[in-house]
Amino acid sequence: MKFAAVLVVNYLTPWYELSLEERVAIEHEHVFPSVGAFVKRGGKLTPVRAIKYGREAESFFILGFDEMEGYLDLVRDLRSSHLLTAGLAVIDFETVGLEEAYFAERDKDRAPAVAA
């Protein structure tokens, strides 16, 4: 994968006021289709559930992808999803970078000549 990203989603109090069945239904209807589309376009996604001091839980996702467009589509879909627009969660943090392996492959032929 050319790019790596971390996306942190913080679940807010209204999320926890919903029943487990309601939360599962929202994820299946509004989140999983976006994630599935990202994976179908060749992206990789690892979901991680974390406990954070002062909050019940948050999730973060570690993503890998070759084309920025697929990642941007995923973020746009999530930001417009019921999960975020209804105030059930927010994206607290997002960062994207080039993977080091990509740099190594790209730069292998650029190494300076070593004088003997």
C-alpha positions as CSV (number, residue, x, y, z in Angstrom):
1,M,0.0,0.0,0.0
2,K,1.2,3.4,-0.9
3,F,-0.6,5.4,1.8
4,A,-1.4,4.7,5.5
5,A,-4.0,6.5,7.6
6,V,-5.4,6.6,11.1
7,L,-8.9,7.7,11.6
8,V,-10.2,8.1,15.2
9,V,-14.0,8.0,15.9
10,N,-15.3,9.1,19.3
11,Y,-18.7,7.8,20.2
12,L,-20.7,10.4,22.1
13,T,-23.3,10.1,24.9
14,P,-26.3,9.8,22.6
15,W,-24.8,6.7,21.1
16,Y,-24.8,5.0,24.4
17,E,-28.4,6.0,25.1
18,L,-29.4,3.8,22.1
19,S,-30.0,0.1,22.6
20,L,-27.5,-2.4,21.3
21,E,-29.9,-3.4,18.6
22,E,-30.2,0.3,17.5
23,R,-26.5,0.8,17.4
24,V,-25.9,-2.4,15.4
25,A,-28.7,-1.4,12.9
26,I,-27.1,2.1,12.5
27,E,-23.6,0.6,11.8
28,H,-25.0,-1.9,9.3
29,E,-27.1,0.7,7.5
30,H,-24.8,3.7,7.6
31,V,-21.2,2.6,8.3
32,F,-20.5,-0.9,6.9
33,P,-21.6,0.0,3.3
34,S,-18.9,2.8,3.2
35,V,-16.3,0.6,4.7
36,G,-17.2,-2.2,2.3
37,A,-16.9,0.1,-0.7
38,F,-13.5,1.2,0.5
39,V,-12.3,-2.4,0.8
40,K,-13.8,-3.4,-2.6
41,R,-11.7,-0.6,-4.2
42,G,-8.6,-2.2,-2.8
43,G,-8.2,-0.5,0.5
44,K,-7.3,-2.3,3.7
45,L,-8.9,-1.5,7.0
46,T,-8.2,-2.7,10.6
47,P,-10.8,-1.6,13.2
48,V,-9.6,-1.1,16.7
49,R,-11.8,-0.5,19.8
50,A,-10.1,1.5,22.5
51,I,-11.1,2.7,26.0
52,K,-10.1,6.3,26.6
53,Y,-10.0,8.0,30.0
54,G,-13.1,10.1,30.5
55,R,-15.0,8.4,27.6
56,E,-16.7,5.1,27.3
57,A,-15.0,4.1,24.1
58,E,-13.7,5.2,20.8
59,S,-12.7,3.3,17.7
60,F,-9.8,4.0,15.5
61,F,-9.1,2.6,12.1
62,I,-5.8,1.8,10.5
63,L,-6.1,2.1,6.8
64,G,-3.9,1.2,3.8
65,F,-4.6,2.3,0.3
66,D,-2.9,3.1,-3.0
67,E,-5.2,5.9,-4.3
68,M,-6.2,8.9,-2.3
69,E,-9.6,9.1,-4.0
70,G,-10.9,5.9,-2.3
71,Y,-9.9,7.2,1.1
72,L,-11.5,10.6,0.5
73,D,-14.7,8.9,-0.6
74,L,-14.7,6.9,2.6
75,V,-14.2,10.0,4.8
76,R,-16.9,11.9,2.9
77,D,-19.3,9.0,3.3
78,L,-18.6,8.7,7.0
79,R,-18.9,12.4,7.6
80,S,-22.3,12.5,5.9
81,S,-23.5,9.3,7.6
82,H,-26.3,9.2,10.2
83,L,-23.7,8.2,12.8
84,L,-22.0,11.6,12.5
85,T,-24.8,13.9,11.3
86,A,-27.1,12.8,14.2
87,G,-24.4,13.7,16.7
88,L,-23.8,10.1,17.8
89,A,-20.1,10.2,17.0
90,V,-17.4,12.5,15.7
91,I,-14.2,12.0,13.8
92,D,-11.7,13.3,16.4
93,F,-8.4,12.8,14.6
94,E,-7.3,11.9,11.1
95,T,-3.9,11.7,9.6
96,V,-2.5,10.3,6.3
97,G,1.0,9.6,5.2
98,L,3.1,7.8,2.7
99,E,4.3,4.4,3.8
100,E,8.1,4.1,4.3
101,A,8.3,1.1,2.0
102,Y,6.9,3.3,-0.8
103,F,9.7,5.8,-0.3
104,A,12.3,3.0,-0.3
105,E,11.0,1.5,-3.5
106,R,10.7,4.9,-5.2
107,D,14.2,6.1,-4.2
108,K,16.2,2.9,-4.7
109,D,17.5,4.2,-8.0
110,R,18.2,7.7,-6.7
111,A,20.9,6.7,-4.2
112,P,24.0,8.8,-4.6
113,A,27.1,7.1,-6.1
114,V,29.6,6.2,-3.5
115,A,33.2,7.1,-4.3
116,A,35.8,4.4,-4.0
